Amino acid sequence: MPAAPSRRHHFPIALALTLGWPVLAVAADDPAAETVNEDKQPVVLGTVTVAASTQPGYTVEESHSATKLDLSLRDTPQSITVITRQRMDDQNLQSLRSVLDNTTGVYSYAYDSERVVFTSRGFLVDNTLYDGIPVASDQNTSAVDATLDTALFERIEIVRGATGLLTGAGSPSAAVNLVRKHADSRSFDGEASFVAGSWNNYRAVGDLSTPLNRSGTIRARVVGVYQNADSYTDLYNNEKTVFYGIVDADLAPRTRLSVGYGYQQTLPQANTWGSFPLFFSDGTRTDWKRSVTTAAQSSYWNIRTQNGFAQFDHAFDNGWTLRTTAQRRIVDGRSNLYYLYGFPDPVTGEGLVPFAYRANDANRQTSVDTYLNGKFDLFGRKHEFVLGALGSWLRLDTDEFAPGEIADPGNFFKWDGSVPPPEFASEGSLVVRDRTRQSAAYSALRLSLADPLRVILGARYSSWKSDRFDLYGANEADVQNFRKLTPYAGAILDLSQQFSLFTSYTKIFNPQNNLTREGQYLDPLDGRSVEAGIKGSHFDSRLNTALTFFDTRQDNAAIIDEGHFVLDDETRRRQAYLQVDGTRTRGVEADISGQPIKDWNLSIGVSHYAMKDGDGNTIKGYIPRTLVRSFTTYRLGGALQDLTIGGGVNWQSENHVSVESPSGFTEVRQRAYSLLGLMARYRVTSQLSVQLNGENLLDKKYYVIDEYGNLYYGPPASVSATVRYGF
């Protein structure tokens, strides 16, 4: 598959399509087919509401991302951060990575321009859910998919710590629940926005809702995104196309059916694969410009993600609700990659060794989830119960195409990516085959034992079976079959009308794909996690606060086996890992989010943790131990009431990693640094606004560090302008 050509000239076409959707939406209303009396009041679905309308401010009243019980943040006995639609718009957070980079306790790094990894509390963030339904991790990183566009979601909820009750297998890091937009409007309305930013970053978004009949019992919503952007790194360009459509139908006053489809395609060109040289051949450090790249002009890594779903909700007369969701997710990847490895001569720039890779990926996952939720009276008190079951089937295949002769890159000081691509084999060979089947039954019970005391008890029984072949691993099929009971317990004790103490306990279980130097898979991660702290709800729940202490202990933790690889030859190289028992992670997180007074929104998160192995040695030093995430906006008053200003600072402590140099492994440190962001929005009319955003405005030059010693420079100062029109 040849590299995709640049498509900047498609921008006007995509813009026209975005603006053309109102015509299509209005045409869907057929009065001749409507039999409802025009004077009849619309049917209100009440308790079967699937999603809230756009949440103003920086917090929400309820979330069920931790237990599937409808709980306030104060009544959720775990750390949780909610990034609302308002917050995403204020900070111009366009991708899931930008959201998580502004989330309490989350750190991201990247192996290259496309593969981004997230950690929380020192562990890989590998749990992604769509409206509470788990999906497979990104096949290239084993983490959540950083490229997902935020335009499709009403809000994003991040539950930190172990989340085995909802996700089953997973690390004790965090679960990212993507709450989709729904067609809740019974009138025709929408919003269009246009963004222009640094490095030729152009983006158009359309979001339209319309009733499909006069009574509004059948409604549709469509969201479309087109984006084309260069980068601060040389040669790079990425084109993104996103579409989302959903129909919500009230089949009866207490019954709703939702059917939707999401599509996203990213077409990066001249993307990197790995990082740049850190040392010259004489052992001296390099000092490149932030635009440095090792990419070839012919490189690409195209990803297409499709997600179809159907959701059925019914509310019974006694107030109990039933929800059944079926979901089909398809991810296809096409990559043509180029990498330079080694240490260039400080004078001639020669000496780098080229690698080339081409592969096709196919990922298919089908999930079905159903659960019953309701409240009941017992001993004069009201309690709540949820009971559900889930099944998931995953198929993953990767075919690799062998490269022919790879041209020498020559003098890296003159690198422009124009090296001729190698000839790849016309037929691919299977390198990865994965067949994973999961099924689970889960339940949670919230008991009100006294006016100030509530207890949550839950459990999940999971069956997990995987048949995996990995040519870069043991080079033979590996079958893993596990059955596991994951208990969950939590308690909330009210201290006053505003504050509550809480604690929770859950077990950890996560099968691993990491390999020892002998090529054997590590045993599943096993352990437990405990949280305790105090939460507050203030100003009629407009502001939420939390202080959380956590303690996680685990066996079979994967730690890099420095200097050792499963395979190490001219065509294959894969890092080996050690299996360590008795690791312990302890830390604290503080969160404040919401609206303390009218027109003032804020979010502040501080996290700190320590991670040690069974012998008390600090591990995973490439992850900073302390993070600060903050952002706030304020709408001015009087003559300036149409102006909103805001800003925030993200700070991280130092981190370090051992990297390979001509004389062996040596340590590279990144000192602590701060990134300053500012925004200003002016409301021209009640429908039209103009917004400016700036990131890293102090132009801090810094490294982003990963566990393998792949370093890259973070983005320099950037600005963007957004025009938004609502109707």
DABELKA-V390757 format. One record per helix or strand. SS is the DSSP state (H for helix, E for strand). FROM is the first residue (numbers start at 1). TO is the last residue. If there is no record, write none. Layout:
BEGIN
ss->SS from->FROM to->TO
ss->SS from->FROM to->TO
END
This chain:
BEGIN
ss->H from->8 to->27
ss->H from->31 to->33
ss->H from->46 to->48
ss->E from->63 to->63
ss->E from->71 to->71
ss->E from->80 to->84
ss->H from->85 to->91
ss->E from->95 to->95
ss->H from->96 to->100
ss->E from->106 to->110
ss->E from->116 to->120
ss->E from->123 to->124
ss->E from->127 to->130
ss->E from->133 to->135
ss->E from->149 to->149
ss->H from->150 to->152
ss->E from->153 to->160
ss->H from->164 to->167
ss->E from->170 to->170
ss->E from->174 to->180
ss->E from->189 to->197
ss->E from->201 to->211
ss->E from->218 to->230
ss->E from->237 to->252
ss->E from->255 to->269
ss->E from->279 to->279
ss->E from->285 to->285
ss->E from->300 to->315
ss->E from->321 to->341
ss->E from->353 to->378
ss->E from->381 to->401
ss->E from->403 to->403
ss->H from->412 to->414
ss->E from->424 to->424
ss->E from->429 to->450
ss->E from->453 to->470
ss->E from->478 to->494
ss->E from->499 to->510
ss->E from->515 to->515
ss->E from->521 to->521
ss->E from->525 to->538
ss->E from->543 to->555
ss->E from->557 to->568
ss->E from->573 to->580
ss->E from->583 to->597
ss->E from->600 to->612
ss->E from->618 to->618
ss->E from->626 to->635
ss->H from->638 to->640
ss->E from->643 to->652
ss->E from->655 to->661
ss->E from->664 to->670
ss->E from->673 to->683
ss->E from->688 to->695
ss->E from->703 to->705
ss->E from->711 to->713
ss->E from->718 to->726
END
